[in-house]
Amino acid sequence: MAATPKTESGKPETGIPFFTETFDATGPLPRLWKAMAIDMPMTLTAEGLRFAGKRLQAQAELFSQLAHCKSLSDAVDVQSHFVETAMSDYGAEATKVMEEAQDAISREVA
């Protein structure tokens, strides 16, 4: 069996020098593609599921607390606290998701 021709850098020759040098599996473009097409979506999906679980737990706790309210005033207080916490959680989550997306890409590109 004949040996595969190599480029000057020792990479297998594809017959298309630009392609061989630019798209080799250890180069920056495949790593960037992996970061954007695989790592970032997986990271964001995992975080989204974690956050959804946290919010569903808070929703269950809200219903439990509402069931024990003795007056309309108590129910309004419980709901107000729930909304304030939810707004805070969603704001923090937006920041966290942006940071995690940036980290997932910059880890692979660096």
Secondary structure, DSSP 4 states (H G I P E B T S, - for coil): -PPPPB-TTSPBP-S-HHHHHHS-TTSHHHHHHHIIIIIHHHHHHHHHHHHHHHHHHHHHHHHHHHHT--SHHHHHHHHHHHHHHHHHHHHHHHHHHHHHHHHHHHHHH-
